[in-house]
Amino acid sequence: MKLRIEVWSPLPPLASGIADYVEEQIETLDGELDLTLCAENPALVDSTLRARYRVISPSESDAAALRVYHVGNSPVHGFIYREALRTPGVVVLHEWNLHELLLSFAVTSNDFDDYRRQMRREHGEKGSIAAGTIASALGGRHWTSVFPLNAEVLARALGVVCLSGSTAAKASARAPGTPVLHLPHHALLRANAASREEARARLGFDESARIVLAPGLGTAAKSLEVARAACVSIRHTVRDVVLVTVGGGSAPGPVDAAERGLGRVDLMTLGDALLAADVVLALRFPSRGETSGVLMRALAAGRAAVVSSGSAADEDLPEGVVARVDPGPDEIRELGAVLEFLLSDGAARARMEGLARETARPLQADILTRRLVAFVRGVESDRTGLEARMRARESRGAGISELIRDDIDRAAASLGLTHLPPGVFERLARL
């Protein structure tokens, strides 16, 4: 008899890299397991998926089935995160830092008490002060990246799956005794075209253009303004450079004749854009510990790519497979120099393209999904023991100190105290 599992995740056509990632695993999962998909609103799920697989709402879920929760750092994962706390299962942690997701709960409800408690539990006194500042909209643009949040969902997980090696290592340290699997993101290219020339013809790009592709949502973390400035800086030497953006929500900034925006596109057209590119940018700063699905598609396409130092891609990929630039005051100059080199030296770019294909070759979706299946089966085989250890851990952690923390916080605030001595909660709990 096949193991019954429920996969809780965003699903296509929702504009989510995680939805696409899960959709590319479904066929293999369905062949190995008794599969049910759980979506917040099944009526909005792609009709082809609903015709081929069982798709249910959270209210139809079977608590006896082992759940696989795909958790990312965005509000679309809110229903998944909350259920993962109520009913332990296997958590696929797509990002180490879930700060924006948890902050969104507070903003939506206009109740910041739980958010403040989480910040205090995970980051102590500094977290308490930062939570108040962020809740008052006074924090800097990168404050949420300095204070990662994830302890709640890790504590309630029967097993944890991480797509980056650095996230897996941190999860193992934070949740000792919980099974952790490092499952590299698969590298799968889906495209209409089969070559750079065919892709450029389909998209209407000039054959002689030097195309720098900046894919994904144009958020501040993707450094689109840096990409624009770097491309401008090299036009005196690489006159035919064209910056191409693809994805929704582009960051504000000047768009000139040497920039082309494709907007939000389907996966096949995204694949065409990757094939058409000479260089693909996968800049992520600050990094939340996420693995870029678009970068993995770029490697499968055999394209030279540039990543941010300190990102998951920088930590996980071998030297030479991607170029790296340091976020900071010299990032524009550094990125410009890297782009000028890669666009001017065809041999160097060809070497990187070969390394990209070689790196992507073993990262096949079906093989990696079967590793996930084996891990899920292992968790199920020890489910009773894992649940017992979780209950014992939670019992040991319950104590009077947690019950009085809120009262102490309120008392300190009423006295105008923003700085409390180290260990004050623990010392008062012993009185």
C-alpha positions as CSV (number, residue, x, y, z in Angstrom):
1,M,0.0,0.0,0.0
2,K,1.3,3.4,-0.9
3,L,2.0,6.0,1.8
4,R,-0.7,8.6,2.0
5,I,0.7,12.2,1.9
6,E,-0.8,15.6,1.5
7,V,1.4,18.3,-0.2
8,W,0.4,21.7,1.1
9,S,1.7,24.4,-1.3
10,P,0.9,27.2,-3.6
11,L,0.1,25.7,-7.1
12,P,0.0,27.1,-10.6
13,P,-1.2,29.4,-12.0
14,L,-0.2,31.3,-8.9
15,A,2.8,33.5,-9.7
16,S,5.2,31.7,-7.4
17,G,8.5,30.0,-8.0
18,I,7.5,27.5,-5.3
19,A,4.3,26.7,-7.1
20,D,6.3,25.9,-10.2
21,Y,8.9,23.8,-8.2
22,V,6.1,21.7,-6.7
23,E,4.3,21.2,-10.0
24,E,7.5,19.8,-11.5
25,Q,7.6,17.2,-8.7
26,I,4.0,16.1,-8.8
27,E,4.2,13.4,-11.5
28,T,7.0,11.6,-9.7
29,L,5.3,12.0,-6.3
30,D,2.1,10.6,-7.6
31,G,3.8,7.5,-9.0
32,E,5.5,6.8,-5.7
33,L,2.9,7.9,-3.1
34,D,-0.8,8.1,-2.5
35,L,-0.8,11.9,-3.3
36,T,-3.3,14.6,-2.4
37,L,-2.6,18.3,-3.1
38,C,-3.9,20.9,-0.6
39,A,-4.4,24.5,-1.9
40,E,-5.9,27.5,-0.1
41,N,-8.5,27.8,-2.9
42,P,-8.7,24.7,-5.1
43,A,-11.0,26.4,-7.6
44,L,-8.2,28.7,-8.6
45,V,-5.7,25.8,-9.2
46,D,-4.8,25.1,-12.9
47,S,-7.6,23.0,-14.4
48,T,-5.1,20.4,-15.8
49,L,-3.8,19.7,-12.4
50,R,-7.3,19.4,-10.9
51,A,-8.2,16.9,-13.7
52,R,-5.2,14.7,-13.1
53,Y,-4.7,14.9,-9.3
54,R,-6.8,15.1,-6.2
55,V,-6.8,18.8,-5.0
56,I,-8.5,19.7,-1.7
57,S,-9.0,22.7,0.5
58,P,-7.6,22.8,4.1
59,S,-11.0,22.0,5.5
60,E,-11.0,18.7,3.6
61,S,-7.6,17.6,4.9
62,D,-7.1,14.2,6.6
63,A,-5.1,14.6,9.8
64,A,-4.0,11.0,9.6
65,A,-2.1,11.6,6.3
66,L,1.5,12.7,6.6
67,R,1.7,16.4,5.5
68,V,4.5,17.9,3.4
69,Y,4.4,21.7,4.0
70,H,6.2,24.0,1.5
71,V,7.0,27.1,3.5
72,G,8.3,30.3,1.9
73,N,8.8,33.9,3.0
74,S,5.6,35.4,1.6
75,P,2.0,35.8,2.7
76,V,0.7,33.2,0.2
77,H,2.2,30.6,2.6
78,G,0.3,31.9,5.6
79,F,-2.3,29.1,5.7
80,I,0.5,26.5,5.3
81,Y,2.6,27.9,8.1
82,R,-0.3,28.0,10.5
83,E,-1.3,24.4,9.8
84,A,2.3,23.3,10.1
85,L,2.2,24.6,13.7
86,R,-1.1,22.8,14.4
87,T,-0.3,19.5,12.8
88,P,3.4,18.5,12.6
89,G,4.6,17.2,9.3
90,V,7.6,17.4,7.0
91,V,8.5,21.1,6.4
92,V,10.2,22.0,3.1
93,L,11.9,25.2,4.2
94,H,12.4,27.2,1.0
95,E,14.0,30.1,2.8
96,W,15.9,30.3,6.1
97,N,14.4,33.6,7.1
98,L,10.6,33.8,7.3
99,H,10.5,37.3,8.8
100,E,8.3,39.0,6.2
101,L,5.7,36.1,6.4
102,L,5.4,36.5,10.2
103,L,5.4,40.2,10.1
104,S,2.6,40.1,7.5
105,F,0.4,38.2,10.1
106,A,0.9,41.1,12.5
107,V,0.3,43.8,9.9
108,T,-2.9,42.1,8.6
109,S,-4.4,41.7,12.1
110,N,-3.0,44.9,13.5
111,D,-1.8,42.9,16.5
112,F,2.0,42.8,17.0
113,D,2.1,40.8,20.3
114,D,2.9,37.4,18.8
115,Y,5.5,39.1,16.5
116,R,7.2,40.7,19.5
117,R,7.2,37.5,21.4
118,Q,8.8,35.6,18.5
119,M,11.4,38.3,18.1
120,R,12.2,38.1,21.8
121,R,12.4,34.3,21.9
122,E,14.7,34.1,18.9
123,H,16.9,37.2,19.4
124,G,16.6,38.2,23.0
125,E,16.8,41.8,24.1
126,K,17.9,43.1,20.7
127,G,15.0,41.3,19.1
128,S,12.5,42.9,21.5
129,I,13.8,46.4,20.7
130,A,14.0,45.7,17.0
131,A,10.4,44.3,17.0
132,G,9.1,47.6,18.5
133,T,11.1,49.6,16.0
134,I,9.9,47.6,13.0
135,A,6.3,47.5,14.2
136,S,6.5,51.3,14.3
137,A,7.8,51.4,10.7
138,L,11.0,53.0,11.8
139,G,13.4,50.2,10.9
140,G,15.8,50.3,8.0
141,R,15.2,48.5,4.7
142,H,17.4,45.6,5.7
143,W,16.3,45.1,9.4
144,T,14.2,42.1,8.7
145,S,17.1,40.3,7.1
146,V,19.2,40.8,10.3
147,F,16.7,39.0,12.5
148,P,15.7,35.7,10.8
149,L,12.6,34.0,12.2
150,N,11.8,30.3,11.9
151,A,12.1,28.7,15.3
152,E,8.3,28.0,15.7
153,V,8.0,26.0,12.5
154,L,11.3,24.1,13.0
155,A,10.2,23.1,16.5
156,R,7.0,21.6,15.2
157,A,8.5,19.8,12.3
158,L,8.8,16.0,12.1
159,G,11.4,16.4,9.4
160,V,12.9,19.4,7.6
161,V,13.9,19.6,3.9
162,C,16.2,22.4,2.7
163,L,17.2,23.3,-0.8
164,S,20.5,25.0,0.1
165,G,23.3,23.4,2.0
166,S,23.8,26.4,4.3
167,T,20.2,26.4,5.3
168,A,20.3,22.6,6.0
169,A,23.3,23.1,8.2
170,K,21.6,25.8,10.2
171,A,18.4,23.8,10.5
172,S,20.3,20.8,11.8
173,A,22.0,23.0,14.5
174,R,18.7,24.7,15.5
175,A,16.6,21.5,15.6
176,P,18.9,18.7,17.0
177,G,17.2,15.3,16.8
178,T,14.9,16.3,13.9
179,P,15.7,14.6,10.6
180,V,17.1,17.1,8.0
181,L,17.5,16.5,4.3
182,H,19.6,18.8,2.0
183,L,17.7,18.4,-1.3
184,P,19.3,20.5,-4.0
185,H,16.9,22.4,-6.2
186,H,16.4,20.6,-9.5
187,A,17.7,22.2,-12.7
188,L,15.0,22.0,-15.3
189,L,14.7,24.1,-18.4
190,R,11.2,24.4,-20.0
191,A,11.3,26.4,-23.3
192,N,9.7,26.7,-26.7
193,A,13.0,27.2,-28.4
194,A,16.0,24.8,-28.6
195,S,18.9,27.3,-29.2
196,R,20.0,30.9,-28.6
197,E,19.3,31.8,-32.2
198,E,15.8,30.3,-32.2
199,A,15.0,32.0,-28.8
200,R,16.1,35.4,-30.1
201,A,14.0,35.0,-33.2
202,R,10.9,34.1,-31.2
203,L,11.4,37.1,-28.8
204,G,12.4,39.6,-31.5
205,F,15.9,40.2,-30.3
206,D,18.7,41.3,-32.6
207,E,21.2,38.5,-33.3
208,S,24.1,40.9,-32.6
209,A,22.8,42.2,-29.2
210,R,24.7,41.4,-26.0
211,I,21.8,40.4,-23.7
212,V,22.0,40.7,-20.0
213,L,18.9,39.1,-18.5
214,A,17.5,40.2,-15.1
215,P,14.7,37.7,-14.3
216,G,12.2,37.6,-11.4
217,L,10.2,40.1,-9.5
218,G,11.9,43.5,-9.6
219,T,12.2,43.9,-5.8
220,A,15.0,45.8,-4.0
221,A,16.6,42.5,-3.1
222,K,17.1,41.7,-6.8
223,S,19.2,44.9,-7.3
224,L,17.6,45.9,-10.6
225,E,18.9,49.4,-10.1
226,V,22.4,48.1,-9.8
227,A,22.0,46.1,-13.0
228,R,20.8,49.1,-14.9
229,A,23.7,51.3,-13.7
230,A,26.2,48.6,-14.5
231,C,24.9,48.2,-18.0
232,V,25.0,51.9,-18.6
233,S,28.6,52.1,-17.3
234,I,29.9,49.6,-19.9
235,R,28.1,51.0,-23.0
236,H,31.2,52.9,-24.1
237,T,33.0,49.6,-24.6
238,V,30.1,47.1,-25.2
239,R,27.9,49.3,-27.4
240,D,25.4,46.6,-28.2
241,V,24.6,45.6,-24.6
242,V,20.8,45.3,-23.9
243,L,19.4,44.8,-20.4
244,V,16.3,42.6,-20.6
245,T,13.9,42.3,-17.6
246,V,11.4,39.5,-17.2
247,G,8.9,39.3,-14.3
248,G,6.4,41.5,-12.6
249,G,6.7,44.3,-10.2
250,S,9.9,45.9,-11.7
251,A,11.6,48.4,-9.3
252,P,11.2,52.0,-10.3
253,G,13.9,53.5,-12.4
254,P,14.7,55.0,-15.8
255,V,14.2,52.7,-18.8
256,D,16.0,53.7,-22.0
257,A,16.2,52.4,-25.5
258,A,18.8,49.8,-24.5
259,E,16.5,48.1,-22.0
260,R,13.6,45.9,-22.8
261,G,11.0,44.6,-20.4
262,L,9.1,41.4,-21.2
263,G,6.8,41.7,-18.1
264,R,5.3,38.6,-16.5
265,V,5.6,35.5,-18.7
266,D,4.8,31.8,-18.6
267,L,7.5,29.3,-17.8
268,M,8.1,28.4,-21.5
269,T,8.7,32.0,-22.5
270,L,11.0,32.4,-19.4
271,G,13.0,29.5,-20.8
272,D,13.2,31.2,-24.2
273,A,14.5,34.4,-22.4
274,L,17.1,32.4,-20.6
275,L,18.3,30.7,-23.8
276,A,18.4,34.1,-25.6
277,A,20.7,35.6,-22.9
278,D,24.4,36.0,-22.9
279,V,24.6,36.6,-19.2
280,V,21.9,36.0,-16.5
281,L,21.8,38.0,-13.3
282,A,20.8,36.2,-10.1
283,L,21.6,39.0,-7.6
284,R,20.1,38.5,-4.1
285,F,20.9,40.9,-1.3
286,P,20.0,40.6,1.4
287,S,19.7,36.8,1.0
288,R,17.0,35.0,3.0
289,G,18.8,31.7,2.4
290,E,16.6,30.9,-0.6
291,T,17.7,29.0,-3.7
292,S,16.9,30.7,-7.0
293,G,14.8,28.5,-9.2
294,V,15.4,30.8,-12.1
295,L,19.2,30.5,-11.6
296,M,18.9,26.7,-11.7
297,R,16.9,27.0,-15.0
298,A,19.7,29.3,-16.3
299,L,22.3,26.6,-15.4
300,A,20.2,24.0,-17.2
301,A,20.1,26.4,-20.2
302,G,23.9,26.6,-20.1
303,R,24.2,30.3,-19.4
304,A,26.8,32.3,-17.7
305,A,25.4,33.8,-14.5
306,V,26.3,36.3,-11.9
307,V,25.3,36.0,-8.2
308,S,25.7,38.0,-5.0
309,S,28.5,37.1,-2.6
310,G,26.9,35.7,0.6
311,S,23.8,34.4,-1.1
312,A,22.8,30.7,-1.1
313,A,24.0,30.3,-4.7
314,D,27.4,31.7,-3.7
315,E,27.7,29.2,-0.8
316,D,26.4,26.2,-2.7
317,L,27.9,26.4,-6.2
318,P,31.5,25.6,-7.0
319,E,34.0,28.2,-8.0
320,G,33.9,29.0,-11.7
321,V,30.3,27.9,-12.3
322,V,29.0,31.4,-11.6
323,A,30.6,34.8,-11.3
324,R,30.3,36.7,-7.9
325,V,30.0,40.3,-7.0
326,D,30.0,41.9,-3.5
327,P,26.9,43.9,-2.5
328,G,27.9,47.3,-1.3
329,P,29.2,50.7,-2.5
330,D,31.4,49.2,-5.2
331,E,28.8,46.7,-6.5
332,I,27.9,48.7,-9.7
333,R,31.6,49.1,-10.6
334,E,32.3,45.4,-9.9
335,L,29.3,44.1,-11.8
336,G,30.1,46.4,-14.7
337,A,33.6,44.9,-14.8
338,V,32.3,41.3,-14.7
339,L,29.7,42.0,-17.4
340,E,32.3,43.7,-19.7
341,F,34.6,40.7,-19.3
342,L,31.9,38.1,-20.0
343,L,30.4,40.0,-22.9
344,S,33.7,40.7,-24.6
345,D,35.5,37.4,-24.0
346,G,33.5,34.7,-25.9
347,A,35.9,31.9,-24.8
348,A,35.6,32.7,-21.1
349,R,31.8,32.9,-21.4
350,A,31.8,29.5,-23.3
351,R,33.8,27.9,-20.5
352,M,31.2,29.1,-17.9
353,E,28.4,27.9,-20.1
354,G,30.0,24.4,-20.2
355,L,30.4,24.4,-16.4
356,A,26.8,25.5,-16.0
357,R,25.5,22.5,-18.1
358,E,27.8,20.1,-16.3
359,T,26.6,21.3,-12.9
360,A,22.9,21.1,-13.9
361,R,23.2,17.7,-15.5
362,P,22.9,15.5,-12.3
363,L,20.2,17.8,-10.8
364,Q,17.3,16.0,-12.6
365,A,13.8,16.6,-11.1
366,D,12.7,13.0,-11.0
367,I,15.9,11.7,-9.3
368,L,15.8,14.5,-6.7
369,T,12.1,14.0,-6.1
370,R,12.7,10.3,-5.4
371,R,15.2,11.4,-2.7
372,L,12.4,13.4,-1.2
373,V,10.1,10.4,-1.3
374,A,12.7,8.3,0.5
375,F,13.1,10.9,3.2
376,V,9.3,11.2,3.7
377,R,9.0,7.5,4.0
378,G,11.8,7.5,6.6
379,V,9.9,10.2,8.6
380,E,6.7,8.2,8.5
381,S,8.4,5.0,9.6
382,D,9.6,6.8,12.8
383,R,6.6,9.1,13.1
384,T,5.5,7.8,16.5
385,G,9.0,8.3,17.9
386,L,9.4,11.7,16.4
387,E,6.1,12.9,17.8
388,A,6.9,11.5,21.2
389,R,10.3,13.3,21.2
390,M,8.5,16.5,20.2
391,R,6.0,16.3,23.0
392,A,8.9,15.6,25.5
393,R,10.8,18.6,24.2
394,E,7.8,20.9,24.5
395,S,7.1,19.7,28.0
396,R,10.6,20.4,29.1
397,G,10.4,23.9,27.6
398,A,7.2,24.9,29.3
399,G,7.8,26.9,32.5
400,I,6.8,29.9,34.5
401,S,9.4,32.2,32.9
402,E,7.5,32.3,29.6
403,L,4.2,33.1,31.4
404,I,5.6,36.2,33.0
405,R,7.6,37.6,30.1
406,D,4.8,39.7,28.7
407,D,4.0,41.2,32.1
408,I,7.7,42.1,32.6
409,D,7.8,43.6,29.1
410,R,4.7,45.8,29.8
411,A,6.0,46.9,33.2
412,A,9.4,47.9,31.7
413,A,7.6,49.8,28.9
414,S,5.4,51.6,31.4
415,L,8.6,52.8,33.1
416,G,10.1,53.9,29.9
417,L,12.8,51.2,30.0
418,T,14.0,50.0,26.6
419,H,17.1,48.3,28.0
420,L,16.8,45.4,30.5
421,P,19.8,43.6,32.1
422,P,20.9,40.3,30.6
423,G,19.0,37.3,32.1
424,V,16.4,39.4,33.8
425,F,13.5,37.1,32.8
426,E,15.4,34.0,34.1
427,R,16.3,35.6,37.4
428,L,12.8,36.9,38.1
429,A,11.3,33.5,37.3
430,R,13.5,31.9,40.1
431,L,12.0,34.3,42.7
